[in-house]
Amino acid sequence: MNEVKLSLQKIGIFYTVYGIGSYAKNMVTRNGKAPYDLDYNLEIIKPLPPKYSDLKKLKNLIRTEIDKKLQNTGFSC
């Protein structure tokens, strides 16, 4: 998540990220061989560049950046 945050800062998107739910309480569980489910909140802390004021575009950008960072790690978004 830190690598994603740094790459988005380069294009003017600044946010704080924090774990929520069971992840925030250090109670991550897994049902058998099912994937882990880690939930995060991203809180925008500075005004967005006009290009990303459409929140769907912002969501897609963030998801794309996360997917890029997760390639070849065995994890997925």
N, CA, C and O atoms as a Tripos MOL2 file, in Angstrom:
@<TRIPOS>MOLECULE
protein
  308   307    77     0     0
PROTEIN
NO_CHARGES

@<TRIPOS>ATOM
      1 N           0.8230   -1.1900    0.0000 N.3       1 MET1
      2 CA          0.0000    0.0000    0.0000 C.3       1 MET1
      3 C           0.8680    1.2560    0.0000 C.2       1 MET1
      4 O           0.4830    2.2800   -0.5640 O.2       1 MET1
      5 N           2.0340    1.1780    0.6300 N.am      2 ASN2
      6 CA          2.9120    2.3500    0.6560 C.3       2 ASN2
      7 C           3.4470    2.6840   -0.7280 C.2       2 ASN2
      8 O           3.5850    3.8590   -1.0700 O.2       2 ASN2
      9 N           3.7510    1.6560   -1.5380 N.am      3 GLU3
     10 CA          4.2370    1.9030   -2.8950 C.3       3 GLU3
     11 C           3.1550    2.5580   -3.7460 C.2       3 GLU3
     12 O           3.4430    3.4550   -4.5390 O.2       3 GLU3
     13 N           1.9180    2.1160   -3.5820 N.am      4 VAL4
     14 CA          0.7950    2.7220   -4.3080 C.3       4 VAL4
     15 C           0.6460    4.1760   -3.8890 C.2       4 VAL4
     16 O           0.4670    5.0620   -4.7250 O.2       4 VAL4
     17 N           0.7210    4.4040   -2.6030 N.am      5 LYS5
     18 CA          0.5840    5.7680   -2.0760 C.3       5 LYS5
     19 C           1.6500    6.6910   -2.6700 C.2       5 LYS5
     20 O           1.3400    7.8170   -3.0610 O.2       5 LYS5
     21 N           2.8800    6.2370   -2.7410 N.am      6 LEU6
     22 CA          3.9610    7.0530   -3.2920 C.3       6 LEU6
     23 C           3.7540    7.3410   -4.7690 C.2       6 LEU6
     24 O           4.0030    8.4590   -5.2190 O.2       6 LEU6
     25 N           3.3000    6.3500   -5.5320 N.am      7 SER7
     26 CA          3.0960    6.5770   -6.9640 C.3       7 SER7
     27 C           1.9390    7.5450   -7.2070 C.2       7 SER7
     28 O           1.9890    8.3340   -8.1500 O.2       7 SER7
     29 N           0.9090    7.4990   -6.3800 N.am      8 LEU8
     30 CA         -0.2170    8.4210   -6.5490 C.3       8 LEU8
     31 C           0.1360    9.8340   -6.0920 C.2       8 LEU8
     32 O          -0.4000   10.8070   -6.6220 O.2       8 LEU8
     33 N           1.0180    9.9530   -5.1280 N.am      9 GLN9
     34 CA          1.4570   11.2880   -4.7030 C.3       9 GLN9
     35 C           2.1530   12.0140   -5.8470 C.2       9 GLN9
     36 O           2.0790   13.2400   -5.9390 O.2       9 GLN9
     37 N           2.8240   11.2710   -6.7140 N.am     10 LYS10
     38 CA          3.5200   11.8790   -7.8510 C.3      10 LYS10
     39 C           2.5660   12.5740   -8.8120 C.2      10 LYS10
     40 O           2.9670   13.4830   -9.5390 O.2      10 LYS10
     41 N           1.2840   12.1450   -8.8200 N.am     11 ILE11
     42 CA          0.3130   12.7920   -9.7020 C.3      11 ILE11
     43 C          -0.6690   13.6640   -8.9170 C.2      11 ILE11
     44 O          -1.7070   14.0680   -9.4420 O.2      11 ILE11
     45 N          -0.3350   13.9480   -7.6620 N.am     12 GLY12
     46 CA         -1.1100   14.9040   -6.8920 C.3      12 GLY12
     47 C          -2.2470   14.3440   -6.0610 C.2      12 GLY12
     48 O          -3.1310   15.0900   -5.6390 O.2      12 GLY12
     49 N          -2.2390   13.0360   -5.8190 N.am     13 ILE13
     50 CA         -3.2860   12.4240   -5.0000 C.3      13 ILE13
     51 C          -2.6710   12.0390   -3.6620 C.2      13 ILE13
     52 O          -1.7900   11.1820   -3.5860 O.2      13 ILE13
     53 N          -3.1550   12.6920   -2.6050 N.am     14 PHE14
     54 CA         -2.6120   12.4780   -1.2730 C.3      14 PHE14
     55 C          -3.6940   11.9090   -0.3690 C.2      14 PHE14
     56 O          -4.8020   12.4410   -0.2970 O.2      14 PHE14
     57 N          -3.3610   10.8240    0.3200 N.am     15 TYR15
     58 CA         -4.3400   10.1900    1.1990 C.3      15 TYR15
     59 C          -3.6490    9.4770    2.3450 C.2      15 TYR15
     60 O          -2.4480    9.2070    2.3080 O.2      15 TYR15
     61 N          -4.4310    9.1840    3.3490 N.am     16 THR16
     62 CA         -4.0080    8.3610    4.4740 C.3      16 THR16
     63 C          -4.6960    7.0160    4.3060 C.2      16 THR16
     64 O          -5.8600    6.9560    3.9100 O.2      16 THR16
     65 N          -3.9870    5.9480    4.6040 N.am     17 VAL17
     66 CA         -4.5810    4.6160    4.4980 C.3      17 VAL17
     67 C          -4.5020    3.9450    5.8620 C.2      17 VAL17
     68 O          -3.4940    4.0380    6.5620 O.2      17 VAL17
     69 N          -5.5830    3.2710    6.2230 N.am     18 TYR18
     70 CA         -5.5810    2.5400    7.4830 C.3      18 TYR18
     71 C          -6.4680    1.3150    7.3710 C.2      18 TYR18
     72 O          -7.4570    1.3000    6.6390 O.2      18 TYR18
     73 N          -6.0860    0.2900    8.1180 N.am     19 GLY19
     74 CA         -6.8520   -0.9530    8.1360 C.3      19 GLY19
     75 C          -8.1400   -0.7790    8.9150 C.2      19 GLY19
     76 O          -8.2110    0.0020    9.8640 O.2      19 GLY19
     77 N          -9.1610   -1.5210    8.4990 N.am     20 ILE20
     78 CA        -10.4480   -1.4800    9.1960 C.3      20 ILE20
     79 C         -10.9070   -2.9110    9.4790 C.2      20 ILE20
     80 O         -10.2960   -3.8750    9.0150 O.2      20 ILE20
     81 N         -11.9680   -3.0310   10.2300 N.am     21 GLY21
     82 CA        -12.5410   -4.3430   10.5270 C.3      21 GLY21
     83 C         -11.5990   -5.2070   11.3410 C.2      21 GLY21
     84 O         -10.8510   -4.7110   12.1840 O.2      21 GLY21
     85 N         -11.6430   -6.5020   11.0810 N.am     22 SER22
     86 CA        -10.8230   -7.4360   11.8530 C.3      22 SER22
     87 C          -9.3330   -7.1800   11.6400 C.2      22 SER22
     88 O          -8.5320   -7.4150   12.5450 O.2      22 SER22
     89 N          -8.9580   -6.7080   10.4700 N.am     23 TYR23
     90 CA         -7.5510   -6.4100   10.1970 C.3      23 TYR23
     91 C          -7.0270   -5.3470   11.1580 C.2      23 TYR23
     92 O          -5.9040   -5.4560   11.6500 O.2      23 TYR23
     93 N          -7.8230   -4.3290   11.4260 N.am     24 ALA24
     94 CA         -7.4200   -3.2450   12.3230 C.3      24 ALA24
     95 C          -7.2370   -3.7360   13.7550 C.2      24 ALA24
     96 O          -6.5070   -3.1270   14.5380 O.2      24 ALA24
     97 N          -7.8940   -4.8270   14.0890 N.am     25 LYS25
     98 CA         -7.8250   -5.3700   15.4500 C.3      25 LYS25
     99 C          -6.8530   -6.5520   15.5490 C.2      25 LYS25
    100 O          -6.8430   -7.2790   16.5420 O.2      25 LYS25
    101 N          -6.0360   -6.7310   14.5010 N.am     26 ASN26
    102 CA         -5.0750   -7.8420   14.4480 C.3      26 ASN26
    103 C          -5.7530   -9.1910   14.6230 C.2      26 ASN26
    104 O          -5.2310  -10.0850   15.2900 O.2      26 ASN26
    105 N          -6.9300   -9.3220   14.0090 N.am     27 MET27
    106 CA         -7.6830  -10.5740   14.1220 C.3      27 MET27
    107 C          -7.9940  -11.1260   12.7270 C.2      27 MET27
    108 O          -9.1170  -11.5570   12.4680 O.2      27 MET27
    109 N          -7.0060  -11.1150   11.8330 N.am     28 VAL28
    110 CA         -7.2190  -11.6080   10.4820 C.3      28 VAL28
    111 C          -7.4520  -13.1100   10.5470 C.2      28 VAL28
    112 O          -6.6950  -13.8500   11.1750 O.2      28 VAL28
    113 N          -8.5120  -13.5360    9.8880 N.am     29 THR29
    114 CA         -8.8400  -14.9610    9.8680 C.3      29 THR29
    115 C          -8.9000  -15.4530    8.4370 C.2      29 THR29
    116 O          -8.9480  -14.6710    7.4880 O.2      29 THR29
    117 N          -8.8970  -16.7610    8.3080 N.am     30 ARG30
    118 CA         -8.9600  -17.3800    6.9930 C.3      30 ARG30
    119 C          -9.8010  -18.6420    7.1300 C.2      30 ARG30
    120 O          -9.6080  -19.4230    8.0620 O.2      30 ARG30
    121 N         -10.7140  -18.8380    6.2220 N.am     31 ASN31
    122 CA        -11.5460  -20.0370    6.2250 C.3      31 ASN31
    123 C         -10.9310  -21.0810    5.3030 C.2      31 ASN31
    124 O         -11.0820  -21.0160    4.0830 O.2      31 ASN31
    125 N         -10.2450  -22.0330    5.8950 N.am     32 GLY32
    126 CA         -9.6260  -23.0890    5.0840 C.3      32 GLY32
    127 C          -8.6180  -22.5240    4.1130 C.2      32 GLY32
    128 O          -7.6840  -21.8250    4.5050 O.2      32 GLY32
    129 N          -8.8130  -22.8340    2.8270 N.am     33 LYS33
    130 CA         -7.8970  -22.3550    1.7910 C.3      33 LYS33
    131 C          -8.4270  -21.1120    1.0870 C.2      33 LYS33
    132 O          -7.8850  -20.7000    0.0620 O.2      33 LYS33
    133 N          -9.4730  -20.5200    1.6270 N.am     34 ALA34
    134 CA        -10.0250  -19.2920    1.0490 C.3      34 ALA34
    135 C          -8.9940  -18.1700    1.1740 C.2      34 ALA34
    136 O          -8.1350  -18.2080    2.0540 O.2      34 ALA34
    137 N          -9.0810  -17.1740    0.2910 N.am     35 PRO35
    138 CA         -8.1180  -16.0630    0.3840 C.3      35 PRO35
    139 C          -8.3300  -15.2180    1.6390 C.2      35 PRO35
    140 O          -9.4140  -15.1940    2.2220 O.2      35 PRO35
    141 N          -7.2760  -14.5360    2.0290 N.am     36 TYR36
    142 CA         -7.3870  -13.5720    3.1270 C.3      36 TYR36
    143 C          -8.1830  -12.3730    2.6330 C.2      36 TYR36
    144 O          -8.1650  -12.0630    1.4420 O.2      36 TYR36
    145 N          -8.8700  -11.7080    3.5230 N.am     37 ASP37
    146 CA         -9.6380  -10.5240    3.1700 C.3      37 ASP37
    147 C          -9.2050   -9.3930    4.0890 C.2      37 ASP37
    148 O          -9.5920   -9.3380    5.2560 O.2      37 ASP37
    149 N          -8.3970   -8.4930    3.5450 N.am     38 LEU38
    150 CA         -7.8960   -7.3580    4.3190 C.3      38 LEU38
    151 C          -8.5870   -6.1000    3.8100 C.2      38 LEU38
    152 O          -8.5490   -5.8090    2.6150 O.2      38 LEU38
    153 N          -9.2110   -5.3610    4.7020 N.am     39 ASP39
    154 CA         -9.9490   -4.1700    4.3100 C.3      39 ASP39
    155 C          -9.2150   -2.9140    4.7530 C.2      39 ASP39
    156 O          -8.7050   -2.8310    5.8710 O.2      39 ASP39
    157 N          -9.1740   -1.9500    3.8610 N.am     40 TYR40
    158 CA         -8.5230   -0.6710    4.1260 C.3      40 TYR40
    159 C          -9.4660    0.4700    3.7950 C.2      40 TYR40
    160 O         -10.3250    0.3440    2.9220 O.2      40 TYR40
    161 N          -9.3060    1.5680    4.4850 N.am     41 ASN41
    162 CA         -9.9460    2.8340    4.1200 C.3      41 ASN41
    163 C          -8.8640    3.7660    3.6160 C.2      41 ASN41
    164 O          -7.7630    3.8110    4.1650 O.2      41 ASN41
    165 N          -9.1780    4.5030    2.5740 N.am     42 LEU42
    166 CA         -8.3010    5.5420    2.0540 C.3      42 LEU42
    167 C          -9.0060    6.8660    2.2800 C.2      42 LEU42
    168 O         -10.1200    7.0790    1.8010 O.2      42 LEU42
    169 N          -8.3530    7.7470    3.0090 N.am     43 GLU43
    170 CA         -8.9420    9.0450    3.3240 C.3      43 GLU43
    171 C          -8.1630   10.1270    2.5860 C.2      43 GLU43
    172 O          -6.9910   10.3710    2.8740 O.2      43 GLU43
    173 N          -8.8270   10.7720    1.6340 N.am     44 ILE44
    174 CA         -8.1980   11.8340    0.8500 C.3      44 ILE44
    175 C          -7.9140   13.0140    1.7830 C.2      44 ILE44
    176 O          -8.8040   13.4710    2.5000 O.2      44 ILE44
    177 N          -6.6560   13.5110    1.7710 N.am     45 ILE45
    178 CA         -6.2790   14.5580    2.7200 C.3      45 ILE45
    179 C          -5.9560   15.8970    2.0560 C.2      45 ILE45
    180 O          -5.7260   16.8840    2.7540 O.2      45 ILE45
    181 N          -5.9340   15.9480    0.7270 N.am     46 LYS46
    182 CA         -5.7220   17.2010    0.0040 C.3      46 LYS46
    183 C          -6.7010   17.2210   -1.1650 C.2      46 LYS46
    184 O          -7.1520   16.1680   -1.6170 O.2      46 LYS46
    185 N          -7.0300   18.4150   -1.6570 N.am     47 PRO47
    186 CA         -7.9250   18.4750   -2.8170 C.3      47 PRO47
    187 C          -7.3730   17.6520   -3.9840 C.2      47 PRO47
    188 O          -6.1670   17.6240   -4.2320 O.2      47 PRO47
    189 N          -8.2760   16.9930   -4.6830 N.am     48 LEU48
    190 CA         -7.8820   16.1490   -5.8100 C.3      48 LEU48
    191 C          -7.5810   16.9900   -7.0410 C.2      48 LEU48
    192 O          -8.1610   18.0610   -7.2200 O.2      48 LEU48
    193 N          -6.6640   16.5050   -7.9030 N.am     49 PRO49
    194 CA         -6.4770   17.1680   -9.1910 C.3      49 PRO49
    195 C          -7.8080   17.1140   -9.9550 C.2      49 PRO49
    196 O          -8.5360   16.1280   -9.8400 O.2      49 PRO49
    197 N          -8.1360   18.1470  -10.7290 N.am     50 PRO50
    198 CA         -9.4090   18.1780  -11.4460 C.3      50 PRO50
    199 C          -9.6840   16.9080  -12.2540 C.2      50 PRO50
    200 O         -10.8310   16.4710  -12.3560 O.2      50 PRO50
    201 N          -8.6400   16.3220  -12.8250 N.am     51 LYS51
    202 CA         -8.8040   15.1100  -13.6340 C.3      51 LYS51
    203 C          -9.4400   13.9720  -12.8410 C.2      51 LYS51
    204 O         -10.1220   13.1220  -13.4150 O.2      51 LYS51
    205 N          -9.2230   13.9490  -11.5220 N.am     52 TYR52
    206 CA         -9.7240   12.8460  -10.6950 C.3      52 TYR52
    207 C         -10.8440   13.2760   -9.7560 C.2      52 TYR52
    208 O         -11.1210   12.5950   -8.7690 O.2      52 TYR52
    209 N         -11.4870   14.3950  -10.0530 N.am     53 SER53
    210 CA        -12.6270   14.7970   -9.2240 C.3      53 SER53
    211 C         -13.8170   13.8700   -9.4490 C.2      53 SER53
    212 O         -14.7080   13.7890   -8.6040 O.2      53 SER53
    213 N         -13.8370   13.1640  -10.5950 N.am     54 ASP54
    214 CA        -14.8360   12.1090  -10.8200 C.3      54 ASP54
    215 C         -14.3720   10.9010  -10.0090 C.2      54 ASP54
    216 O         -13.3470   10.2950  -10.3210 O.2      54 ASP54
    217 N         -15.1210   10.5590   -8.9810 N.am     55 LEU55
    218 CA        -14.6700    9.5260   -8.0450 C.3      55 LEU55
    219 C         -14.5860    8.1490   -8.6690 C.2      55 LEU55
    220 O         -13.8180    7.3160   -8.1880 O.2      55 LEU55
    221 N         -15.3440    7.8750   -9.7230 N.am     56 LYS56
    222 CA        -15.2000    6.5890  -10.4250 C.3      56 LYS56
    223 C         -13.8280    6.4930  -11.0830 C.2      56 LYS56
    224 O         -13.1870    5.4430  -11.0490 O.2      56 LYS56
    225 N         -13.3820    7.6000  -11.6820 N.am     57 LYS57
    226 CA        -12.0390    7.6200  -12.2760 C.3      57 LYS57
    227 C         -10.9750    7.4140  -11.2000 C.2      57 LYS57
    228 O         -10.0080    6.6790  -11.3990 O.2      57 LYS57
    229 N         -11.1660    8.0700  -10.0650 N.am     58 LEU58
    230 CA        -10.2190    7.9240   -8.9650 C.3      58 LEU58
    231 C         -10.1750    6.4840   -8.4760 C.2      58 LEU58
    232 O          -9.0940    5.9270   -8.2820 O.2      58 LEU58
    233 N         -11.3310    5.8820   -8.2770 N.am     59 LYS59
    234 CA        -11.3920    4.4910   -7.8280 C.3      59 LYS59
    235 C         -10.6840    3.5650   -8.8220 C.2      59 LYS59
    236 O          -9.9110    2.6930   -8.4230 O.2      59 LYS59
    237 N         -10.9510    3.7570  -10.1090 N.am     60 ASN60
    238 CA        -10.3180    2.9160  -11.1190 C.3      60 ASN60
    239 C          -8.8070    3.1070  -11.1430 C.2      60 ASN60
    240 O          -8.0600    2.1420  -11.3080 O.2      60 ASN60
    241 N          -8.3590    4.3380  -10.9810 N.am     61 LEU61
    242 CA         -6.9190    4.6110  -10.9410 C.3      61 LEU61
    243 C          -6.2730    3.9010   -9.7590 C.2      61 LEU61
    244 O          -5.2490    3.2350   -9.9190 O.2      61 LEU61
    245 N          -6.8580    4.0360   -8.5870 N.am     62 ILE62
    246 CA         -6.2870    3.4110   -7.3870 C.3      62 ILE62
    247 C          -6.2710    1.8960   -7.5390 C.2      62 ILE62
    248 O          -5.2780    1.2460   -7.2110 O.2      62 ILE62
    249 N          -7.3570    1.3390   -8.0290 N.am     63 ARG63
    250 CA         -7.4260   -0.1160   -8.2110 C.3      63 ARG63
    251 C          -6.3720   -0.5880   -9.2240 C.2      63 ARG63
    252 O          -5.7340   -1.6200   -9.0170 O.2      63 ARG63
    253 N          -6.1920    0.1520  -10.2970 N.am     64 THR64
    254 CA         -5.1740   -0.1940  -11.2980 C.3      64 THR64
    255 C          -3.7780   -0.1530  -10.6880 C.2      64 THR64
    256 O          -2.9650   -1.0470  -10.9270 O.2      64 THR64
    257 N          -3.5040    0.8790   -9.9050 N.am     65 GLU65
    258 CA         -2.1960    0.9850   -9.2610 C.3      65 GLU65
    259 C          -1.9530   -0.1660   -8.2790 C.2      65 GLU65
    260 O          -0.8520   -0.7120   -8.2190 O.2      65 GLU65
    261 N          -2.9640   -0.5240   -7.5260 N.am     66 ILE66
    262 CA         -2.8250   -1.6550   -6.5950 C.3      66 ILE66
    263 C          -2.5600   -2.9330   -7.3730 C.2      66 ILE66
    264 O          -1.6790   -3.7100   -7.0070 O.2      66 ILE66
    265 N          -3.3170   -3.1590   -8.4500 N.am     67 ASP67
    266 CA         -3.1200   -4.3560   -9.2740 C.3      67 ASP67
    267 C          -1.7020   -4.4240   -9.8290 C.2      67 ASP67
    268 O          -1.0940   -5.4940   -9.8480 O.2      67 ASP67
    269 N          -1.1690   -3.2880  -10.2810 N.am     68 LYS68
    270 CA          0.2020   -3.2500  -10.7960 C.3      68 LYS68
    271 C           1.2000   -3.6880   -9.7420 C.2      68 LYS68
    272 O           2.1040   -4.4760  -10.0160 O.2      68 LYS68
    273 N           1.0280   -3.1670   -8.5270 N.am     69 LYS69
    274 CA          1.9640   -3.4940   -7.4390 C.3      69 LYS69
    275 C           1.8360   -4.9370   -6.9880 C.2      69 LYS69
    276 O           2.7940   -5.5100   -6.4690 O.2      69 LYS69
    277 N           0.6670   -5.5310   -7.1790 N.am     70 LEU70
    278 CA          0.4520   -6.9090   -6.7240 C.3      70 LEU70
    279 C           0.8380   -7.9570   -7.7600 C.2      70 LEU70
    280 O           0.8900   -9.1470   -7.4480 O.2      70 LEU70
    281 N           1.1080   -7.5300   -8.9830 N.am     71 GLN71
    282 CA          1.4990   -8.4880  -10.0180 C.3      71 GLN71
    283 C           2.6810   -9.3120   -9.5470 C.2      71 GLN71
    284 O           3.6280   -8.7960   -8.9530 O.2      71 GLN71
    285 N           2.6070  -10.5950   -9.8240 N.am     72 ASN72
    286 CA          3.6830  -11.5390   -9.5030 C.3      72 ASN72
    287 C           3.9440  -11.6870   -8.0040 C.2      72 ASN72
    288 O           5.0360  -12.0980   -7.6110 O.2      72 ASN72
    289 N           2.9720  -11.3640   -7.1680 N.am     73 THR73
    290 CA          3.1510  -11.5380   -5.7200 C.3      73 THR73
    291 C           2.3090  -12.6810   -5.1640 C.2      73 THR73
    292 O           2.5310  -13.1330   -4.0400 O.2      73 THR73
    293 N           1.3360  -13.1510   -5.9590 N.am     74 GLY74
    294 CA          0.4300  -14.1720   -5.4620 C.3      74 GLY74
    295 C          -0.7950  -13.5910   -4.7810 C.2      74 GLY74
    296 O          -1.6820  -14.3280   -4.3500 O.2      74 GLY74
    297 N          -0.8450  -12.2600   -4.6830 N.am     75 PHE75
    298 CA         -1.9960  -11.5820   -4.0980 C.3      75 PHE75
    299 C          -2.8050  -10.9250   -5.1990 C.2      75 PHE75
    300 O          -2.2990  -10.7000   -6.2980 O.2      75 PHE75
    301 N          -4.0640  -10.6150   -4.9070 N.am     76 SER76
    302 CA         -4.8950   -9.9220   -5.8940 C.3      76 SER76
    303 C          -5.8080   -8.9320   -5.1940 C.2      76 SER76
    304 O          -6.0130   -8.9910   -3.9820 O.2      76 SER76
    305 N          -6.3440   -8.0340   -5.9790 N.am     77 CYS77
    306 CA         -7.2300   -6.9900   -5.4600 C.3      77 CYS77
    307 C          -8.6680   -7.3570   -5.7350 C.2      77 CYS77
    308 O          -9.5760   -6.6060   -5.3760 O.2      77 CYS77
@<TRIPOS>BOND
     1     1     2 1
     2     2     3 1
     3     3     4 2
     4     3     5 am
     5     5     6 1
     6     6     7 1
     7     7     8 2
     8     7     9 am
     9     9    10 1
    10    10    11 1
    11    11    12 2
    12    11    13 am
    13    13    14 1
    14    14    15 1
    15    15    16 2
    16    15    17 am
    17    17    18 1
    18    18    19 1
    19    19    20 2
    20    19    21 am
    21    21    22 1
    22    22    23 1
    23    23    24 2
    24    23    25 am
    25    25    26 1
    26    26    27 1
    27    27    28 2
    28    27    29 am
    29    29    30 1
    30    30    31 1
    31    31    32 2
    32    31    33 am
    33    33    34 1
    34    34    35 1
    35    35    36 2
    36    35    37 am
    37    37    38 1
    38    38    39 1
    39    39    40 2
    40    39    41 am
    41    41    42 1
    42    42    43 1
    43    43    44 2
    44    43    45 am
    45    45    46 1
    46    46    47 1
    47    47    48 2
    48    47    49 am
    49    49    50 1
    50    50    51 1
    51    51    52 2
    52    51    53 am
    53    53    54 1
    54    54    55 1
    55    55    56 2
    56    55    57 am
    57    57    58 1
    58    58    59 1
    59    59    60 2
    60    59    61 am
    61    61    62 1
    62    62    63 1
    63    63    64 2
    64    63    65 am
    65    65    66 1
    66    66    67 1
    67    67    68 2
    68    67    69 am
    69    69    70 1
    70    70    71 1
    71    71    72 2
    72    71    73 am
    73    73    74 1
    74    74    75 1
    75    75    76 2
    76    75    77 am
    77    77    78 1
    78    78    79 1
    79    79    80 2
    80    79    81 am
    81    81    82 1
    82    82    83 1
    83    83    84 2
    84    83    85 am
    85    85    86 1
    86    86    87 1
    87    87    88 2
    88    87    89 am
    89    89    90 1
    90    90    91 1
    91    91    92 2
    92    91    93 am
    93    93    94 1
    94    94    95 1
    95    95    96 2
    96    95    97 am
    97    97    98 1
    98    98    99 1
    99    99   100 2
   100    99   101 am
   101   101   102 1
   102   102   103 1
   103   103   104 2
   104   103   105 am
   105   105   106 1
   106   106   107 1
   107   107   108 2
   108   107   109 am
   109   109   110 1
   110   110   111 1
   111   111   112 2
   112   111   113 am
   113   113   114 1
   114   114   115 1
   115   115   116 2
   116   115   117 am
   117   117   118 1
   118   118   119 1
   119   119   120 2
   120   119   121 am
   121   121   122 1
   122   122   123 1
   123   123   124 2
   124   123   125 am
   125   125   126 1
   126   126   127 1
   127   127   128 2
   128   127   129 am
   129   129   130 1
   130   130   131 1
   131   131   132 2
   132   131   133 am
   133   133   134 1
   134   134   135 1
   135   135   136 2
   136   135   137 am
   137   137   138 1
   138   138   139 1
   139   139   140 2
   140   139   141 am
   141   141   142 1
   142   142   143 1
   143   143   144 2
   144   143   145 am
   145   145   146 1
   146   146   147 1
   147   147   148 2
   148   147   149 am
   149   149   150 1
   150   150   151 1
   151   151   152 2
   152   151   153 am
   153   153   154 1
   154   154   155 1
   155   155   156 2
   156   155   157 am
   157   157   158 1
   158   158   159 1
   159   159   160 2
   160   159   161 am
   161   161   162 1
   162   162   163 1
   163   163   164 2
   164   163   165 am
   165   165   166 1
   166   166   167 1
   167   167   168 2
   168   167   169 am
   169   169   170 1
   170   170   171 1
   171   171   172 2
   172   171   173 am
   173   173   174 1
   174   174   175 1
   175   175   176 2
   176   175   177 am
   177   177   178 1
   178   178   179 1
   179   179   180 2
   180   179   181 am
   181   181   182 1
   182   182   183 1
   183   183   184 2
   184   183   185 am
   185   185   186 1
   186   186   187 1
   187   187   188 2
   188   187   189 am
   189   189   190 1
   190   190   191 1
   191   191   192 2
   192   191   193 am
   193   193   194 1
   194   194   195 1
   195   195   196 2
   196   195   197 am
   197   197   198 1
   198   198   199 1
   199   199   200 2
   200   199   201 am
   201   201   202 1
   202   202   203 1
   203   203   204 2
   204   203   205 am
   205   205   206 1
   206   206   207 1
   207   207   208 2
   208   207   209 am
   209   209   210 1
   210   210   211 1
   211   211   212 2
   212   211   213 am
   213   213   214 1
   214   214   215 1
   215   215   216 2
   216   215   217 am
   217   217   218 1
   218   218   219 1
   219   219   220 2
   220   219   221 am
   221   221   222 1
   222   222   223 1
   223   223   224 2
   224   223   225 am
   225   225   226 1
   226   226   227 1
   227   227   228 2
   228   227   229 am
   229   229   230 1
   230   230   231 1
   231   231   232 2
   232   231   233 am
   233   233   234 1
   234   234   235 1
   235   235   236 2
   236   235   237 am
   237   237   238 1
   238   238   239 1
   239   239   240 2
   240   239   241 am
   241   241   242 1
   242   242   243 1
   243   243   244 2
   244   243   245 am
   245   245   246 1
   246   246   247 1
   247   247   248 2
   248   247   249 am
   249   249   250 1
   250   250   251 1
   251   251   252 2
   252   251   253 am
   253   253   254 1
   254   254   255 1
   255   255   256 2
   256   255   257 am
   257   257   258 1
   258   258   259 1
   259   259   260 2
   260   259   261 am
   261   261   262 1
   262   262   263 1
   263   263   264 2
   264   263   265 am
   265   265   266 1
   266   266   267 1
   267   267   268 2
   268   267   269 am
   269   269   270 1
   270   270   271 1
   271   271   272 2
   272   271   273 am
   273   273   274 1
   274   274   275 1
   275   275   276 2
   276   275   277 am
   277   277   278 1
   278   278   279 1
   279   279   280 2
   280   279   281 am
   281   281   282 1
   282   282   283 1
   283   283   284 2
   284   283   285 am
   285   285   286 1
   286   286   287 1
   287   287   288 2
   288   287   289 am
   289   289   290 1
   290   290   291 1
   291   291   292 2
   292   291   293 am
   293   293   294 1
   294   294   295 1
   295   295   296 2
   296   295   297 am
   297   297   298 1
   298   298   299 1
   299   299   300 2
   300   299   301 am
   301   301   302 1
   302   302   303 1
   303   303   304 2
   304   303   305 am
   305   305   306 1
   306   306   307 1
   307   307   308 2
@<TRIPOS>SUBSTRUCTURE
     1 MET1         2 RESIDUE 1 A MET
     2 ASN2         6 RESIDUE 1 A ASN
     3 GLU3        10 RESIDUE 1 A GLU
     4 VAL4        14 RESIDUE 1 A VAL
     5 LYS5        18 RESIDUE 1 A LYS
     6 LEU6        22 RESIDUE 1 A LEU
     7 SER7        26 RESIDUE 1 A SER
     8 LEU8        30 RESIDUE 1 A LEU
     9 GLN9        34 RESIDUE 1 A GLN
    10 LYS10       38 RESIDUE 1 A LYS
    11 ILE11       42 RESIDUE 1 A ILE
    12 GLY12       46 RESIDUE 1 A GLY
    13 ILE13       50 RESIDUE 1 A ILE
    14 PHE14       54 RESIDUE 1 A PHE
    15 TYR15       58 RESIDUE 1 A TYR
    16 THR16       62 RESIDUE 1 A THR
    17 VAL17       66 RESIDUE 1 A VAL
    18 TYR18       70 RESIDUE 1 A TYR
    19 GLY19       74 RESIDUE 1 A GLY
    20 ILE20       78 RESIDUE 1 A ILE
    21 GLY21       82 RESIDUE 1 A GLY
    22 SER22       86 RESIDUE 1 A SER
    23 TYR23       90 RESIDUE 1 A TYR
    24 ALA24       94 RESIDUE 1 A ALA
    25 LYS25       98 RESIDUE 1 A LYS
    26 ASN26      102 RESIDUE 1 A ASN
    27 MET27      106 RESIDUE 1 A MET
    28 VAL28      110 RESIDUE 1 A VAL
    29 THR29      114 RESIDUE 1 A THR
    30 ARG30      118 RESIDUE 1 A ARG
    31 ASN31      122 RESIDUE 1 A ASN
    32 GLY32      126 RESIDUE 1 A GLY
    33 LYS33      130 RESIDUE 1 A LYS
    34 ALA34      134 RESIDUE 1 A ALA
    35 PRO35      138 RESIDUE 1 A PRO
    36 TYR36      142 RESIDUE 1 A TYR
    37 ASP37      146 RESIDUE 1 A ASP
    38 LEU38      150 RESIDUE 1 A LEU
    39 ASP39      154 RESIDUE 1 A ASP
    40 TYR40      158 RESIDUE 1 A TYR
    41 ASN41      162 RESIDUE 1 A ASN
    42 LEU42      166 RESIDUE 1 A LEU
    43 GLU43      170 RESIDUE 1 A GLU
    44 ILE44      174 RESIDUE 1 A ILE
    45 ILE45      178 RESIDUE 1 A ILE
    46 LYS46      182 RESIDUE 1 A LYS
    47 PRO47      186 RESIDUE 1 A PRO
    48 LEU48      190 RESIDUE 1 A LEU
    49 PRO49      194 RESIDUE 1 A PRO
    50 PRO50      198 RESIDUE 1 A PRO
    51 LYS51      202 RESIDUE 1 A LYS
    52 TYR52      206 RESIDUE 1 A TYR
    53 SER53      210 RESIDUE 1 A SER
    54 ASP54      214 RESIDUE 1 A ASP
    55 LEU55      218 RESIDUE 1 A LEU
    56 LYS56      222 RESIDUE 1 A LYS
    57 LYS57      226 RESIDUE 1 A LYS
    58 LEU58      230 RESIDUE 1 A LEU
    59 LYS59      234 RESIDUE 1 A LYS
    60 ASN60      238 RESIDUE 1 A ASN
    61 LEU61      242 RESIDUE 1 A LEU
    62 ILE62      246 RESIDUE 1 A ILE
    63 ARG63      250 RESIDUE 1 A ARG
    64 THR64      254 RESIDUE 1 A THR
    65 GLU65      258 RESIDUE 1 A GLU
    66 ILE66      262 RESIDUE 1 A ILE
    67 ASP67      266 RESIDUE 1 A ASP
    68 LYS68      270 RESIDUE 1 A LYS
    69 LYS69      274 RESIDUE 1 A LYS
    70 LEU70      278 RESIDUE 1 A LEU
    71 GLN71      282 RESIDUE 1 A GLN
    72 ASN72      286 RESIDUE 1 A ASN
    73 THR73      290 RESIDUE 1 A THR
    74 GLY74      294 RESIDUE 1 A GLY
    75 PHE75      298 RESIDUE 1 A PHE
    76 SER76      302 RESIDUE 1 A SER
    77 CYS77      306 RESIDUE 1 A CYS
